[in-house]
Amino acid sequence: MPELPEVETTRRGIAPHLEGRSVAGVTVRQPKLRWPVPDHLAQTLCGQQIRTVARRAKYLLIECETGTLIIHLGMSGSLRLIDGALPAAKHDHVDIQLDNGCALRLTDPRRFGSVLWQREEDEEHPLLQQLGPEPFDTIFNGKRLYQMSRGKRQAVKLFIMDNRTVVGVGNIYANEALFQAGIDPRRAAGRISQARYHLLAEKIQQILRRAIEQGGTTLKDFVGGDGKPGYFQQQLHVYGRGGEECDQCGSMLQQVVLGQRATVFCPECQR
């Protein structure tokens, strides 16, 4: 699944080509995504100028003159800038044609992505209302993690993957951040000290920044807005390496399931 670094990589790739351009047309080949593509999307978007391309958590927000297009890439989706005349393939579900002949194309084999519209005068979309801070916001720090975790018995990995705690810490990056902070992912969130949470917050930020710089992590389906894969996979210490040697101490990495997600850790380095 594209996580925050992959979505931010996509945003950075497409933003310079979209901002300031006008929408010349919209083609919806498959409206049945995770939520139905609005019937009025083509009529609403045509002729509008794109002001900015932003991101909130894993949602891309394409701000236009009368509202915002909200795009989620789901499990395997990708956005690419293409020549508008390029024929569509089987899983190319939505095209946003631009006034320069290019198009923004959503490809989504599993159809768990979404393309929604939020009018400018409406309140914040329900999908965005309950989200916690971005990992790079000033309010996200070890003190916040410590305060929010008091009394919680859930595993710390699940705690930091909760979008109400902080957005964008998906499975890959939660594994890696906990390894680098030396914290056992199974440990109860409420039994971790503030000092250790300070280190964990720093590692989350460092790892996400590095992943963005590397273009994200390509494990199966993801490519960025330029059609290129991400390279952070080459720097993974634990994710996907269960049963292999820890590259820090040489012990065998263990794999368990937490919240139905594969969790890999070093029993010696993480306590």
Accessible surface in RSA format (square Angstrom, percent):
REM  Atomic radii and reference values for relative SASA: ProtOr
REM  Chains: A
REM  Algorithm: Lee & Richards
REM  Probe-radius: 1.40
REM  Slices: 20
REM RES _ NUM      All-atoms   Total-Side   Main-Chain    Non-polar    All polar
REM                ABS   REL    ABS   REL    ABS   REL    ABS   REL    ABS   REL
RES MET A   1    96.12  49.8  45.54  30.1  50.58 120.4  37.75  32.1  58.36  77.3
RES PRO A   2     5.70   4.2   3.27   3.0   2.43   8.8   3.91   3.2   1.80  11.2
RES GLU A   3     5.78   3.3   5.78   4.4   0.00   0.0   0.60   1.2   5.18   4.2
RES LEU A   4     0.00   0.0   0.00   0.0   0.00   0.0   0.00   0.0   0.00   0.0
RES PRO A   5     0.00   0.0   0.00   0.0   0.00   0.0   0.00   0.0   0.00   0.0
RES GLU A   6     1.92   1.1   1.92   1.5   0.00   0.0   1.53   3.0   0.39   0.3
RES VAL A   7     1.24   0.8   1.24   1.1   0.00   0.0   1.24   1.1   0.00   0.0
RES GLU A   8    12.75   7.3  12.75   9.6   0.00   0.0   3.31   6.4   9.44   7.7
RES THR A   9    26.59  18.9  22.50  22.8   4.09   9.7  24.30  32.6   2.29   3.5
RES THR A  10     0.25   0.2   0.25   0.3   0.00   0.0   0.00   0.0   0.25   0.4
RES ARG A  11    55.79  23.4  55.79  28.4   0.00   0.0   3.55   4.9  52.24  31.7
RES ARG A  12   131.00  55.0 117.15  59.7  13.85  33.0  44.40  60.7  86.60  52.5
RES GLY A  13    26.36  32.5   0.00   N/A  26.36  32.5  19.07  52.3   7.30  16.3
RES ILE A  14     0.00   0.0   0.00   0.0   0.00   0.0   0.00   0.0   0.00   0.0
RES ALA A  15     7.91   7.3   7.91  12.2   0.00   0.0   7.91  11.1   0.00   0.0
RES PRO A  16    98.02  71.4  64.03  58.4  33.99 123.6  73.30  60.5  24.72 153.6
RES HIS A  17   101.65  55.6  95.27  66.2   6.38  16.3  55.05  56.7  46.60  54.2
RES LEU A  18     0.75   0.4   0.75   0.5   0.00   0.0   0.75   0.5   0.00   0.0
RES GLU A  19    72.84  41.8  54.39  41.1  18.45  43.9  12.94  25.0  59.91  48.9
RES GLY A  20    47.80  58.9   0.00   N/A  47.80  58.9  28.65  78.6  19.15  42.9
RES ARG A  21    84.99  35.7  84.82  43.2   0.17   0.4   7.09   9.7  77.90  47.2
RES SER A  22    32.66  27.6  32.66  43.6   0.00   0.0  13.51  28.8  19.16  26.8
RES VAL A  23     2.99   2.0   0.59   0.5   2.41   5.8   0.59   0.5   2.41   6.5
RES ALA A  24    67.24  61.8  30.88  47.7  36.36  82.7  39.97  56.3  27.27  72.2
RES GLY A  25    12.42  15.3   0.00   N/A  12.42  15.3  12.42  34.1   0.00   0.0
RES VAL A  26    19.83  13.0   0.00   0.0  19.83  47.8   0.00   0.0  19.83  53.8
RES THR A  27    51.61  36.7  48.37  49.0   3.24   7.7  33.38  44.8  18.23  27.6
RES VAL A  28    51.32  33.8  22.81  20.6  28.52  68.7  22.81  19.8  28.52  77.3
RES ARG A  29    97.05  40.7  62.38  31.8  34.68  82.6  47.06  64.3  49.99  30.3
RES GLN A  30    41.70  23.3  41.68  30.5   0.03   0.1   4.53   9.6  37.18  28.2
RES PRO A  31    58.90  42.9  58.90  53.7   0.00   0.0  58.90  48.6   0.00   0.0
RES LYS A  32   143.72  70.1 140.09  86.0   3.62   8.6  83.42  75.1  60.30  64.2
RES LEU A  33    15.36   8.6   0.00   0.0  15.36  38.6   0.00   0.0  15.36  41.3
RES ARG A  34   137.92  57.9 110.32  56.2  27.59  65.7  20.15  27.5 117.76  71.4
RES TRP A  35    82.74  33.2  82.66  40.0   0.08   0.2  54.27  28.9  28.47  46.2
RES PRO A  36   100.59  73.3  94.33  86.0   6.26  22.8  94.33  77.9   6.26  38.9
RES VAL A  37     3.20   2.1   0.64   0.6   2.56   6.2   0.64   0.6   2.56   6.9
RES PRO A  38    29.05  21.2  14.97  13.6  14.08  51.2  25.53  21.1   3.52  21.9
RES ASP A  39   150.86 105.7 112.37 111.8  38.49  91.0  42.17  99.2 108.70 108.4
RES HIS A  40    86.22  47.1  81.45  56.6   4.77  12.2  63.67  65.6  22.56  26.2
RES LEU A  41     0.81   0.5   0.71   0.5   0.10   0.2   0.71   0.5   0.10   0.3
RES ALA A  42    39.42  36.2  37.58  58.0   1.84   4.2  38.23  53.8   1.20   3.2
RES GLN A  43   156.68  87.6 129.99  95.0  26.69  63.5  50.34 107.1 106.34  80.6
RES THR A  44    37.07  26.4  23.39  23.7  13.68  32.6  20.87  28.0  16.20  24.5
RES LEU A  45     1.12   0.6   1.12   0.8   0.00   0.0   1.12   0.8   0.00   0.0
RES CYS A  46    58.71  44.4  40.80  45.5  17.91  42.1  23.70  60.1  35.00  37.7
RES GLY A  47    58.51  72.2   0.00   N/A  58.51  72.2  35.13  96.4  23.38  52.4
RES GLN A  48    15.68   8.8  15.27  11.2   0.40   1.0  12.33  26.3   3.34   2.5
RES GLN A  49    81.68  45.7  81.66  59.7   0.02   0.0   8.12  17.3  73.56  55.8
RES ILE A  50     2.10   1.2   1.81   1.4   0.28   0.7   1.81   1.3   0.28   0.8
RES ARG A  51   107.34  45.1  89.46  45.6  17.88  42.6  33.02  45.1  74.32  45.0
RES THR A  52    58.45  41.6  58.45  59.3   0.00   0.0  54.18  72.8   4.27   6.5
RES VAL A  53     3.82   2.5   0.00   0.0   3.82   9.2   0.00   0.0   3.82  10.4
RES ALA A  54    42.85  39.4  39.94  61.6   2.90   6.6  42.85  60.3   0.00   0.0
RES ARG A  55    41.84  17.6  20.66  10.5  21.18  50.4   1.79   2.4  40.05  24.3
RES ARG A  56    56.21  23.6  56.21  28.7   0.00   0.0  24.26  33.2  31.95  19.4
RES ALA A  57     3.09   2.8   3.09   4.8   0.00   0.0   3.09   4.4   0.00   0.0
RES LYS A  58    33.83  16.5  33.60  20.6   0.23   0.6  15.81  14.2  18.02  19.2
RES TYR A  59    25.42  11.9  25.42  14.5   0.00   0.0   7.71   5.8  17.70  21.8
RES LEU A  60     0.17   0.1   0.17   0.1   0.00   0.0   0.17   0.1   0.00   0.0
RES LEU A  61    32.33  18.0  32.01  22.9   0.31   0.8  32.01  22.5   0.31   0.8
RES ILE A  62     3.62   2.1   3.62   2.7   0.00   0.0   3.62   2.6   0.00   0.0
RES GLU A  63    61.56  35.3  61.56  46.6   0.00   0.0  16.17  31.3  45.40  37.1
RES CYS A  64     2.04   1.5   0.68   0.8   1.36   3.2   0.00   0.0   2.04   2.2
RES GLU A  65    71.01  40.8  64.88  49.1   6.13  14.6  12.03  23.3  58.98  48.2
RES THR A  66    70.64  50.2  67.54  68.5   3.11   7.4  64.70  86.9   5.94   9.0
RES GLY A  67     2.29   2.8   0.00   N/A   2.29   2.8   2.14   5.9   0.15   0.3
RES THR A  68    26.37  18.8  26.37  26.7   0.00   0.0   7.18   9.6  19.19  29.0
RES LEU A  69     1.94   1.1   1.94   1.4   0.00   0.0   1.94   1.4   0.00   0.0
RES ILE A  70     1.88   1.1   1.88   1.4   0.00   0.0   1.88   1.4   0.00   0.0
RES ILE A  71     3.95   2.2   3.79   2.8   0.15   0.4   3.79   2.7   0.15   0.4
RES HIS A  72    21.81  11.9  21.74  15.1   0.06   0.2  10.17  10.5  11.64  13.5
RES LEU A  73     1.58   0.9   0.97   0.7   0.61   1.5   1.09   0.8   0.49   1.3
RES GLY A  74     3.29   4.1   0.00   N/A   3.29   4.1   2.84   7.8   0.45   1.0
RES MET A  75    65.77  34.1  61.69  40.8   4.07   9.7  50.07  42.6  15.70  20.8
RES SER A  76     6.40   5.4   0.97   1.3   5.42  12.5   1.97   4.2   4.43   6.2
RES GLY A  77     0.40   0.5   0.00   N/A   0.40   0.5   0.05   0.1   0.35   0.8
RES SER A  78     9.41   7.9   9.18  12.3   0.23   0.5   1.11   2.4   8.29  11.6
RES LEU A  79     2.20   1.2   2.02   1.4   0.18   0.5   2.02   1.4   0.18   0.5
RES ARG A  80    66.29  27.8  66.29  33.8   0.00   0.0  17.55  24.0  48.74  29.5
RES LEU A  81    45.00  25.1  21.04  15.1  23.96  60.2  21.41  15.0  23.59  63.5
RES ILE A  82    16.89   9.6   7.13   5.3   9.76  23.5  16.46  11.9   0.43   1.2
RES ASP A  83    95.95  67.2  83.87  83.5  12.08  28.6  33.31  78.4  62.64  62.5
RES GLY A  84    28.04  34.6   0.00   N/A  28.04  34.6   7.58  20.8  20.46  45.8
RES ALA A  85    88.24  81.1  56.93  87.8  31.31  71.2  68.21  96.1  20.03  53.1
RES LEU A  86    84.30  46.9  76.57  54.8   7.73  19.4  80.08  56.2   4.22  11.4
RES PRO A  87   110.83  80.8  90.85  82.8  19.98  72.6 101.62  83.9   9.22  57.3
RES ALA A  88    43.97  40.4  11.16  17.2  32.81  74.6  11.31  15.9  32.65  86.5
RES ALA A  89    68.06  62.6  52.43  80.9  15.63  35.6  62.56  88.1   5.50  14.6
RES LYS A  90   180.78  88.2 143.91  88.3  36.87  87.8 101.94  91.8  78.84  84.0
RES HIS A  91    61.27  33.5  60.40  42.0   0.87   2.2  38.56  39.7  22.71  26.4
RES ASP A  92     5.11   3.6   3.59   3.6   1.52   3.6   0.00   0.0   5.11   5.1
RES HIS A  93     9.65   5.3   9.65   6.7   0.00   0.0   7.45   7.7   2.20   2.6
RES VAL A  94     3.19   2.1   2.86   2.6   0.33   0.8   2.86   2.5   0.33   0.9
RES ASP A  95     2.09   1.5   2.09   2.1   0.00   0.0   0.00   0.0   2.09   2.1
RES ILE A  96     8.02   4.6   8.02   6.0   0.00   0.0   8.02   5.8   0.00   0.0
RES GLN A  97    43.74  24.5  43.74  32.0   0.00   0.0  26.79  57.0  16.95  12.9
RES LEU A  98     5.36   3.0   0.51   0.4   4.85  12.2   0.51   0.4   4.85  13.0
RES ASP A  99    75.78  53.1  42.27  42.1  33.52  79.3  26.60  62.6  49.18  49.0
RES ASN A 100    74.37  51.3  38.14  36.9  36.23  87.2  27.66  66.6  46.71  45.1
RES GLY A 101    48.02  59.2   0.00   N/A  48.02  59.2  39.31 107.9   8.71  19.5
RES CYS A 102    46.42  35.1  46.06  51.4   0.36   0.8   1.36   3.4  45.06  48.6
RES ALA A 103     0.25   0.2   0.25   0.4   0.00   0.0   0.25   0.4   0.00   0.0
RES LEU A 104     2.09   1.2   0.97   0.7   1.11   2.8   0.97   0.7   1.11   3.0
RES ARG A 105     2.40   1.0   2.35   1.2   0.05   0.1   0.00   0.0   2.40   1.5
RES LEU A 106     2.82   1.6   2.58   1.8   0.24   0.6   2.58   1.8   0.24   0.6
RES THR A 107    25.20  17.9  25.09  25.4   0.11   0.3  25.09  33.7   0.11   0.2
RES ASP A 108     0.00   0.0   0.00   0.0   0.00   0.0   0.00   0.0   0.00   0.0
RES PRO A 109    57.91  42.2  41.44  37.8  16.47  59.9  41.52  34.3  16.39 101.9
RES ARG A 110   103.33  43.4  83.02  42.3  20.31  48.4  35.55  48.6  67.78  41.1
RES ARG A 111    95.45  40.1  89.93  45.8   5.52  13.1  16.75  22.9  78.70  47.7
RES PHE A 112   101.08  50.6 100.48  62.2   0.60   1.6 100.48  60.9   0.60   1.7
RES GLY A 113     0.04   0.0   0.00   N/A   0.04   0.0   0.04   0.1   0.00   0.0
RES SER A 114     0.27   0.2   0.27   0.4   0.00   0.0   0.20   0.4   0.07   0.1
RES VAL A 115     1.45   1.0   1.45   1.3   0.00   0.0   1.45   1.3   0.00   0.0
RES LEU A 116    21.16  11.8  21.16  15.1   0.00   0.0  21.16  14.9   0.00   0.0
RES TRP A 117    28.88  11.6   6.32   3.1  22.56  53.0   3.36   1.8  25.52  41.4
RES GLN A 118    24.37  13.6  22.18  16.2   2.19   5.2  15.23  32.4   9.14   6.9
RES ARG A 119   126.97  53.3 126.12  64.3   0.85   2.0  38.53  52.7  88.44  53.6
RES GLU A 120   109.93  63.1  83.01  62.8  26.92  64.1  40.32  78.0  69.62  56.8
RES GLU A 121   129.32  74.2  91.33  69.1  37.99  90.5  64.79 125.3  64.52  52.7
RES ASP A 122    60.39  42.3  41.90  41.7  18.49  43.7  17.60  41.4  42.79  42.7
RES GLU A 123   147.83  84.9 131.39  99.4  16.44  39.2  60.84 117.7  87.00  71.0
RES GLU A 124    93.97  53.9  77.62  58.7  16.35  38.9  35.26  68.2  58.70  47.9
RES HIS A 125    33.02  18.0  31.62  22.0   1.40   3.6  17.27  17.8  15.75  18.3
RES PRO A 126    96.91  70.6  84.10  76.7  12.81  46.6  84.42  69.7  12.49  77.7
RES LEU A 127    47.45  26.4  35.11  25.1  12.34  31.0  38.84  27.3   8.62  23.2
RES LEU A 128    15.80   8.8  13.01   9.3   2.78   7.0  13.01   9.1   2.78   7.5
RES GLN A 129    84.01  47.0  59.04  43.2  24.96  59.4  13.59  28.9  70.41  53.4
RES GLN A 130   134.82  75.4 123.60  90.3  11.22  26.7  53.46 113.8  81.36  61.7
RES LEU A 131    30.66  17.1  12.65   9.1  18.01  45.3  12.65   8.9  18.01  48.5
RES GLY A 132     8.65  10.7   0.00   N/A   8.65  10.7   8.65  23.7   0.00   0.0
RES PRO A 133     9.54   7.0   3.31   3.0   6.23  22.6   8.60   7.1   0.94   5.8
RES GLU A 134    21.59  12.4  21.59  16.3   0.00   0.0  21.59  41.8   0.00   0.0
RES PRO A 135     0.00   0.0   0.00   0.0   0.00   0.0   0.00   0.0   0.00   0.0
RES PHE A 136    63.19  31.6  39.71  24.6  23.48  61.1  40.17  24.4  23.02  65.9
RES ASP A 137    57.44  40.2  51.06  50.8   6.38  15.1  13.11  30.8  44.33  44.2
RES THR A 138   132.04  93.9 107.18 108.7  24.85  59.2  90.31 121.3  41.73  63.1
RES ILE A 139   103.15  58.7  95.05  70.8   8.10  19.5  99.59  71.7   3.56   9.7
RES PHE A 140     4.15   2.1   0.00   0.0   4.15  10.8   0.00   0.0   4.15  11.9
RES ASN A 141    57.64  39.7  55.95  54.1   1.69   4.1  23.63  56.9  34.01  32.9
RES GLY A 142     0.81   1.0   0.00   N/A   0.81   1.0   0.00   0.0   0.81   1.8
RES LYS A 143   109.64  53.5 109.64  67.3   0.00   0.0  52.38  47.2  57.26  61.0
RES ARG A 144    58.30  24.5  56.14  28.6   2.16   5.1  13.85  18.9  44.45  26.9
RES LEU A 145     0.00   0.0   0.00   0.0   0.00   0.0   0.00   0.0   0.00   0.0
RES TYR A 146    63.06  29.4  63.06  35.9   0.00   0.0  24.02  18.1  39.03  48.1
RES GLN A 147   105.98  59.3  89.24  65.2  16.74  39.9  31.95  68.0  74.03  56.1
RES MET A 148    63.09  32.7  48.18  31.9  14.91  35.5  55.86  47.5   7.22   9.6
RES SER A 149     0.00   0.0   0.00   0.0   0.00   0.0   0.00   0.0   0.00   0.0
RES ARG A 150    95.32  40.0  75.08  38.3  20.25  48.2  55.42  75.7  39.90  24.2
RES GLY A 151    76.23  94.0   0.00   N/A  76.23  94.0  44.27 121.5  31.96  71.6
RES LYS A 152    79.33  38.7  73.31  45.0   6.02  14.3  28.51  25.7  50.82  54.1
RES ARG A 153   219.32  92.1 196.40 100.1  22.92  54.6  71.21  97.3 148.11  89.8
RES GLN A 154    68.90  38.5  54.16  39.6  14.74  35.1  34.40  73.2  34.50  26.2
RES ALA A 155    12.91  11.9   7.09  10.9   5.82  13.2   7.80  11.0   5.10  13.5
RES VAL A 156     0.00   0.0   0.00   0.0   0.00   0.0   0.00   0.0   0.00   0.0
RES LYS A 157     0.02   0.0   0.02   0.0   0.00   0.0   0.02   0.0   0.00   0.0
RES LEU A 158    52.38  29.2  47.66  34.1   4.73  11.9  48.18  33.8   4.21  11.3
RES PHE A 159     0.89   0.4   0.89   0.6   0.00   0.0   0.89   0.5   0.00   0.0
RES ILE A 160     0.00   0.0   0.00   0.0   0.00   0.0   0.00   0.0   0.00   0.0
RES MET A 161    42.63  22.1  22.81  15.1  19.83  47.2  23.29  19.8  19.34  25.6
RES ASP A 162    35.96  25.2  27.14  27.0   8.82  20.9  14.92  35.1  21.04  21.0
RES ASN A 163    66.80  46.1  63.27  61.1   3.53   8.5  11.18  26.9  55.61  53.8
RES ARG A 164   156.09  65.5 150.61  76.8   5.48  13.0  52.69  72.0 103.40  62.7
RES THR A 165     3.29   2.3   3.29   3.3   0.00   0.0   0.00   0.0   3.29   5.0
RES VAL A 166     0.35   0.2   0.00   0.0   0.35   0.8   0.00   0.0   0.35   0.9
RES VAL A 167     0.00   0.0   0.00   0.0   0.00   0.0   0.00   0.0   0.00   0.0
RES GLY A 168     1.15   1.4   0.00   N/A   1.15   1.4   0.30   0.8   0.85   1.9
RES VAL A 169     4.78   3.1   0.40   0.4   4.38  10.6   0.87   0.8   3.91  10.6
RES GLY A 170     6.67   8.2   0.00   N/A   6.67   8.2   6.61  18.1   0.06   0.1
RES ASN A 171     4.27   2.9   3.52   3.4   0.75   1.8   0.63   1.5   3.64   3.5
RES ILE A 172     8.53   4.9   8.53   6.4   0.00   0.0   8.53   6.1   0.00   0.0
RES TYR A 173     2.07   1.0   1.72   1.0   0.35   0.9   1.72   1.3   0.35   0.4
RES ALA A 174     0.00   0.0   0.00   0.0   0.00   0.0   0.00   0.0   0.00   0.0
RES ASN A 175     2.30   1.6   0.39   0.4   1.91   4.6   1.50   3.6   0.80   0.8
RES GLU A 176     1.27   0.7   1.27   1.0   0.00   0.0   0.36   0.7   0.91   0.7
RES ALA A 177     0.57   0.5   0.57   0.9   0.00   0.0   0.57   0.8   0.00   0.0
RES LEU A 178     0.45   0.2   0.45   0.3   0.00   0.0   0.45   0.3   0.00   0.0
RES PHE A 179     8.05   4.0   5.04   3.1   3.01   7.8   5.04   3.1   3.01   8.6
RES GLN A 180    48.80  27.3  25.02  18.3  23.78  56.6  15.92  33.9  32.88  24.9
RES ALA A 181     7.58   7.0   0.00   0.0   7.58  17.2   0.89   1.3   6.69  17.7
RES GLY A 182    17.53  21.6   0.00   N/A  17.53  21.6  14.67  40.3   2.86   6.4
RES ILE A 183     0.12   0.1   0.12   0.1   0.00   0.0   0.12   0.1   0.00   0.0
RES ASP A 184    18.47  12.9  18.47  18.4   0.00   0.0   3.94   9.3  14.53  14.5
RES PRO A 185     1.54   1.1   1.54   1.4   0.00   0.0   1.54   1.3   0.00   0.0
RES ARG A 186   115.52  48.5  97.31  49.6  18.21  43.4  33.54  45.8  81.99  49.7
RES ARG A 187    82.59  34.7  72.33  36.9  10.27  24.4  17.29  23.6  65.30  39.6
RES ALA A 188    21.61  19.9  15.74  24.3   5.87  13.4  16.43  23.1   5.19  13.7
RES ALA A 189     0.00   0.0   0.00   0.0   0.00   0.0   0.00   0.0   0.00   0.0
RES GLY A 190    16.39  20.2   0.00   N/A  16.39  20.2   3.05   8.4  13.34  29.9
RES ARG A 191   185.55  77.9 159.39  81.3  26.16  62.3  51.87  70.9 133.68  81.0
RES ILE A 192     2.67   1.5   0.00   0.0   2.67   6.4   2.61   1.9   0.06   0.2
RES SER A 193    55.50  46.9  44.87  59.9  10.63  24.5  47.93 102.1   7.57  10.6
RES GLN A 194    64.79  36.2  62.20  45.5   2.60   6.2  17.67  37.6  47.13  35.7
RES ALA A 195    74.29  68.3  60.58  93.5  13.71  31.2  65.01  91.5   9.28  24.6
RES ARG A 196    71.42  30.0  69.35  35.4   2.07   4.9  38.10  52.1  33.32  20.2
RES TYR A 197     0.00   0.0   0.00   0.0   0.00   0.0   0.00   0.0   0.00   0.0
RES HIS A 198    74.95  41.0  73.94  51.4   1.02   2.6  50.97  52.5  23.98  27.9
RES LEU A 199    70.85  39.5  68.53  49.0   2.32   5.8  70.27  49.3   0.58   1.6
RES LEU A 200     0.00   0.0   0.00   0.0   0.00   0.0   0.00   0.0   0.00   0.0
RES ALA A 201     3.57   3.3   3.57   5.5   0.00   0.0   3.57   5.0   0.00   0.0
RES GLU A 202    89.29  51.3  87.91  66.5   1.38   3.3  27.54  53.3  61.75  50.4
RES LYS A 203    44.14  21.5  44.14  27.1   0.00   0.0   5.33   4.8  38.81  41.3
RES ILE A 204     2.03   1.2   0.81   0.6   1.23   3.0   2.03   1.5   0.00   0.0
RES GLN A 205    34.89  19.5  34.89  25.5   0.00   0.0   1.02   2.2  33.87  25.7
RES GLN A 206    76.30  42.7  70.70  51.7   5.59  13.3  28.98  61.7  47.32  35.9
RES ILE A 207     0.56   0.3   0.56   0.4   0.00   0.0   0.56   0.4   0.00   0.0
RES LEU A 208     0.37   0.2   0.37   0.3   0.00   0.0   0.37   0.3   0.00   0.0
RES ARG A 209   118.55  49.8 116.55  59.4   2.00   4.8  46.19  63.1  72.36  43.9
RES ARG A 210    77.98  32.7  76.63  39.1   1.34   3.2  25.82  35.3  52.16  31.6
RES ALA A 211     0.00   0.0   0.00   0.0   0.00   0.0   0.00   0.0   0.00   0.0
RES ILE A 212    15.29   8.7   6.71   5.0   8.58  20.7   6.71   4.8   8.58  23.3
RES GLU A 213   134.44  77.2  97.28  73.6  37.15  88.5  42.30  81.8  92.14  75.2
RES GLN A 214    66.96  37.4  58.65  42.9   8.31  19.8   5.57  11.9  61.39  46.6
RES GLY A 215    15.74  19.4   0.00   N/A  15.74  19.4  14.19  38.9   1.55   3.5
RES GLY A 216     0.00   0.0   0.00   N/A   0.00   0.0   0.00   0.0   0.00   0.0
RES THR A 217     5.17   3.7   0.00   0.0   5.17  12.3   0.00   0.0   5.17   7.8
RES THR A 218    29.57  21.0  27.71  28.1   1.86   4.4  27.71  37.2   1.86   2.8
RES LEU A 219    77.60  43.2  44.48  31.8  33.12  83.3  45.43  31.9  32.16  86.6
RES LYS A 220   156.90  76.5 122.26  75.0  34.64  82.5  86.23  77.6  70.67  75.3
RES ASP A 221    57.44  40.2  35.20  35.0  22.24  52.6  12.23  28.8  45.21  45.1
RES PHE A 222    11.09   5.5   7.63   4.7   3.46   9.0   8.89   5.4   2.20   6.3
RES VAL A 223    39.11  25.7  38.99  35.3   0.12   0.3  38.99  33.9   0.12   0.3
RES GLY A 224     0.85   1.0   0.00   N/A   0.85   1.0   0.85   2.3   0.00   0.0
RES GLY A 225     4.47   5.5   0.00   N/A   4.47   5.5   0.19   0.5   4.28   9.6
RES ASP A 226    97.41  68.2  62.33  62.0  35.09  83.0  42.57 100.2  54.84  54.7
RES GLY A 227    33.59  41.4   0.00   N/A  33.59  41.4  12.76  35.0  20.84  46.7
RES LYS A 228   133.73  65.2 130.15  79.9   3.58   8.5  74.57  67.1  59.16  63.0
RES PRO A 229    55.29  40.3  49.89  45.5   5.40  19.6  49.95  41.2   5.34  33.2
RES GLY A 230     5.02   6.2   0.00   N/A   5.02   6.2   0.00   0.0   5.02  11.3
RES TYR A 231   107.96  50.4 105.86  60.2   2.10   5.5  76.74  57.7  31.22  38.5
RES PHE A 232     2.42   1.2   2.42   1.5   0.00   0.0   2.42   1.5   0.00   0.0
RES GLN A 233    86.11  48.2  77.70  56.8   8.41  20.0  15.80  33.6  70.31  53.3
RES GLN A 234   146.42  81.9 106.90  78.1  39.52  94.1  48.05 102.3  98.37  74.6
RES GLN A 235    61.41  34.3  50.87  37.2  10.54  25.1  35.16  74.8  26.25  19.9
RES LEU A 236    21.59  12.0   7.09   5.1  14.50  36.5   7.09   5.0  14.50  39.0
RES HIS A 237    59.22  32.4  58.49  40.7   0.73   1.9  39.78  41.0  19.43  22.6
RES VAL A 238     0.14   0.1   0.14   0.1   0.00   0.0   0.14   0.1   0.00   0.0
RES TYR A 239    47.99  22.4  44.48  25.3   3.51   9.1  12.65   9.5  35.34  43.6
RES GLY A 240    59.93  73.9   0.00   N/A  59.93  73.9  30.24  83.0  29.70  66.5
RES ARG A 241    48.18  20.2  47.85  24.4   0.33   0.8  21.85  29.9  26.33  16.0
RES GLY A 242    31.59  39.0   0.00   N/A  31.59  39.0   4.05  11.1  27.54  61.7
RES GLY A 243    45.70  56.4   0.00   N/A  45.70  56.4  24.27  66.6  21.44  48.0
RES GLU A 244    84.55  48.5  78.08  59.1   6.47  15.4  36.74  71.1  47.81  39.0
RES GLU A 245   120.30  69.1 116.26  88.0   4.03   9.6  37.12  71.8  83.18  67.9
RES CYS A 246     4.02   3.0   0.15   0.2   3.86   9.1   0.28   0.7   3.73   4.0
RES ASP A 247    89.37  62.6  47.25  47.0  42.11  99.6  40.85  96.1  48.51  48.4
RES GLN A 248   124.97  69.9  88.59  64.7  36.38  86.6  35.87  76.4  89.09  67.6
RES CYS A 249    64.32  48.7  25.38  28.3  38.93  91.5  35.55  90.1  28.77  31.0
RES GLY A 250    39.39  48.6   0.00   N/A  39.39  48.6  21.64  59.4  17.75  39.8
RES SER A 251    31.44  26.6  21.25  28.4  10.19  23.5  16.72  35.6  14.72  20.6
RES MET A 252   128.88  66.7 119.58  79.1   9.30  22.1  86.03  73.1  42.85  56.8
RES LEU A 253     2.23   1.2   0.22   0.2   2.01   5.1   0.22   0.2   2.01   5.4
RES GLN A 254    79.59  44.5  75.41  55.1   4.18   9.9  24.64  52.4  54.95  41.7
RES GLN A 255   102.21  57.2  72.15  52.7  30.06  71.6  17.01  36.2  85.20  64.6
RES VAL A 256    45.40  29.9  38.41  34.8   6.99  16.8  45.40  39.4   0.00   0.0
RES VAL A 257   104.69  68.9  80.08  72.5  24.61  59.3  80.08  69.6  24.61  66.8
RES LEU A 258    29.58  16.5  28.08  20.1   1.50   3.8  29.58  20.8   0.00   0.0
RES GLY A 259    48.61  60.0   0.00   N/A  48.61  60.0  24.70  67.8  23.91  53.6
RES GLN A 260   169.49  94.8 141.82 103.6  27.67  65.9  46.39  98.7 123.10  93.4
RES ARG A 261    90.59  38.0  88.92  45.3   1.66   4.0  27.27  37.3  63.32  38.4
RES ALA A 262    41.33  38.0  33.30  51.4   8.03  18.3  33.54  47.2   7.79  20.6
RES THR A 263     0.08   0.1   0.08   0.1   0.00   0.0   0.08   0.1   0.00   0.0
RES VAL A 264     2.54   1.7   1.59   1.4   0.95   2.3   1.59   1.4   0.95   2.6
RES PHE A 265     0.02   0.0   0.02   0.0   0.00   0.0   0.02   0.0   0.00   0.0
RES CYS A 266     0.00   0.0   0.00   0.0   0.00   0.0   0.00   0.0   0.00   0.0
RES PRO A 267    39.29  28.6  27.85  25.4  11.44  41.6  29.85  24.6   9.44  58.7
RES GLU A 268    95.16  54.6  81.39  61.6  13.77  32.8  19.73  38.2  75.43  61.6
RES CYS A 269    28.15  21.3   6.08   6.8  22.07  51.9   8.77  22.2  19.39  20.9
RES GLN A 270     2.12   1.2   0.64   0.5   1.48   3.5   0.00   0.0   2.12   1.6
RES ARG A 271   140.22  58.9 136.77  69.7   3.45   8.2  62.45  85.3  77.77  47.1
END  Absolute sums over single chains surface
CHAIN  1 A    12518.8       9885.8       2632.9       6034.9       6483.9
END  Absolute sums over all chains
TOTAL         12518.8       9885.8       2632.9       6034.9       6483.9
